[in-house]
């Protein structure tokens, strides 16, 4: 595993900002790390990157302990903090050269800087001072410095803040491309972003992990209903449809369409097709509507 976290905690006085959390992340996986403000997301990221020592528990990155082998961890992690600290008086290429020096990239620094500027779409602004850039381009500079040393792990705290819709699409695609060969943790408040980019979601609230699963499984097993909207070529009764395994409730939407509610939409879809085959019913239309990640997030964080 690229990242292993076990019983990790951070305590400030009487406040437990992070409370004995555990999870593992593997290479080639993009994970959305979600939670309300003050839930412990940024604190967890800072502990994993070695910027903040844990009170108890352990965390390793690529097999290296974040406390006793902090330097080795930092070599393998690209980190974009929420605040995105930049030197506004430095030119863009000057800043990236400075970062390249910190990572001891050496003779390949100029080539690598050009590659990263291209990847992040900074070419039109490469000769400007960072302070003269728009917020969206400043955010791209933060992503560029995180990528510069080609790390095995990327930890991105609110990476798309300030981006316009076109920039947002470009950076989303970049993160998805990088996620094929790296381990990526992405923190954001934009649920649609997680649905578009991530394979998995970890939801933290009040310092505790309250959900951790693949997105599809999380939507199926959230305990709240999605639904299937279906129409048939023949008459079908509500009683018949309610007997299909997995259906929690049935409602007739209009003369042609039925709504079948379930917390296991994909499973009911399969059972519905089998029902039609066995009972010689023609399905004219079929539309699934799983619960959105935003509604799952709201429900889970209200429970705790």
N, C-alpha and C positions, 0 to 999 in steps of 0.2 A: 504493500500500500504506500502511496506517496505521502499521505498525511494520516497519522493515528493520534487521536485525542482520547485520553482516558481519565475520567473523574476530574476534569480540569475545573478549577475554581479561582475566582478573584474576589477578595473581600476588602472593602474599604470601611474600616471601623466596624459598625454593626450592619452595614449594607453588603449583601452578597450580590455583586454585579453579575457574576457568572457562578452557577451553582452545580458543581460536579457533573459536567456534561461529557459525553463520550460519543465519538463517531469516527468513521474511517472513510477516506476518499482515495480513489484509485486514478491512475493515469488514463487520459482520454475521457474524463467525465467533467461536465460543467454543472456545478451545484449552486443553486440559488440559496443564499443564507438570508432568511427573512425574519422580521420581527418588528414590533412597534418601537417607537423612539424610547431609548433607555432600556431595551430588552437585554442588551449584552452583546450585540453583534460586533460593534467596533472593538470592544474590549477583547473579545475572543480572537479577532483577527490580529490585534496587536500582540497578544500572547503567542499566537502561532508563528508570527514573523520575528519574534525575539525582541520587539520594541517594549514589551511590558512583561515583567516576571510574574508567573502565576503564584497564587498563595499556596495552592496544593494541586496535586494531580500531575499528569505528564502529557507532553505533546512531542511528537517526532515528525520531522519532514525529511523524506527520502532516507529514513533510518537514522537521522541525526537528532539528538535531543535539543530542544529549543533553549534550554538553560545552560547545560554543560558544554554544548557544541554550537553555540549561537552563531559564530562566524561561518561555520559550514552551512548552517541553515540559510543565512542571508545570501550566501553565494548562489543558492538554488531557488530563491524566491524572488519574484517580481511583485512589488507591493505599491498599490496606489491608495494612499490614505484618503479618508473622507475630505480632509481639509486641502489636499493637493498642494503641499508647500512647494513654491517655486521661487527662483531668484529673478525678480522682475527687471533688474537692471542688466541682466545678462542677455546676449543674443541667443536665439534658439539653438543654433549649432554650437555656440560656445558652451551653453549649459549641458547639452548632450555630450560634448567632449569632456566636460568636467565629470559627469556621471560615468563615462567610459573609463576615465582615469581611476575613479574609486573602485571600479570592478576589474581594473587591470586588464582591459581588453587588448591593449598593446597595439601592434602594427595594423591590426584589422579594424581599428576603431573608426577610421574615416569611412571605410566601406560599410561597416555595420550601421553607422549613423545615417548614411544615405538610405540603407535598406529600411530602417525603422521610420524615417521621415516619409518614405513612400508608402509603407504599410498603414500609417496613421493619417495619411492625407495632408501632411503638413508642408508639402513642397511649395505651394504658393506663398507661404509665410516664413520660409526658412531664413530669410535675411533680416527679419525683424527682431526687435527686442521683445522678450516675453511680456513685459508690461504693456506693450502696444497691441497685444492680441485680444481678440474677443474671448468671452468666457468659454465658448465652445472649443476654440483652438487651444486655450490654456489647458483645458481638460485633455485634449489630444496630446499635449506635451507631457502631461502626467502619465498617460498610458504609454507614450514612447519611452520615457525613462524606465518604466517598469519592464518593458520588453527588451531593452537595449542589450543586456547580457545573456539573452536567450535562456531564461530560467526554466526549470522543469515544472515549477508551480507558480501560478499567477493568483494573487489575492487582490481583488478589485473592490474597493468600497465606494459605492455610488459612481461608477465609471462614466455614466452618460449624462451626468448633471450639466445643464447648460447647452446641450447639443440641440441643433434644429432638426426637423424631421429627416432631412437628407443626410446630415452627419450621423444621426441616430442609426439609420439603416446601414451606413458604412461600418460603424463601429460594432454593431450587432453581428454583422457578417464576419468581421475580423475576429471577434471573440469566438464565434462558432468555429472558424477555421483553426484558430489556435487550440481550441478545446479538443481537437482530434488527436493532438500529440502531447498535450500538457494536462496537468490537473488545474482546474480553474474554480475558484470560489468567487461568487459574484453577490455582493450585497446591494439591494435596491429596494425602494418603496413602490416601484412600478411593477405591478403584478403581470401586466401584459408583456413586459420585457422578459420576465422569468419564463413565461409560457413560450415566448419566441426563441429563447436562447438555451434554456437549461434542460438537462436530462432529469435532474433530481432537485428536490427542495428540502431544506432543513428549516423548520420554523422554531424560533426561540422566543420565549416570553417570560419575563420576570427572572431571567437568568437560567431557565431550564428549557431543555429541548422538549417540545410538545408534539412534534411531528417530524418524521424523517423517512422519505420514501421517493420512489420514482414518481414523476408528475402524474402519469396515467393512473397508477395505483392509488395515489393520494386522492385523486378526484373520484375514483370508484369507491374507496373505503372511508370516505369522510363522514359517513353516517347521515348525509343529507341527500335528498333526491335530485337526480337529474331526470330527464324524461325522454321518451321516444314518441314522436308524432308519426302516426301510421294511418293509411287509408286502404280499404279493401274493395275488390270488385264485387264481392257478395256481402250479404248481411252477416254481421257478427254481433254477438251479444256481449254485454259488459261482464256477465258471469263467466263466459268462456275465456275472455282476456284476463280476468283476474286470477284464473287458475294457472296461467303461464308461470313457471318457476322464476322467482326473483322479482315479480311484479308486486310493488307495495300498494299501489292504488291505480284505479282506472277512471278516466273522465272523458266524456264525449264532448269534443271541442265544437264541432258543427255536424252537419248531416253526413259528411264524408270522413272526418278525421277523429281519431281517438288519441288521447294522451295516456301513455303507460309510464308511471313514475317508479323509479327504483334508485337505489344507491349503487347498483351494479349494472350500469347501462349497457356495457358491451356484452355481458352475459345474457341479459334479457333480449338483446338484439338477436343473438344466436338462437335462443329458445323460441323467439317469435317466428323466425324463418322456418324452424322445424315444425312449429304449430301449423303454419300455412301449408307446408308440404303434406303433413299427415292428414289435414282436414280439407284438402283441396280448395284452399282459399287463395285468391290472387292478390298479392300486395301491389297496389298501384303506386304508392309513395311511402318512403321511409326516411325519417330524419332523426338523428340522435342529437341530444343537447345535454352534454355533461356539465356538472357544476363548475363554474369558473374558479380559478385559483383565488381570486380576490374574495369571493364569498366564503370559500373554505377558510382563508386566513382570518376573516372577520369573525367567523363562527368559533374557530379554535382559540383565538386570543381573547374572546369574551368569556370563554368557559373557565379560564384559569384565574 
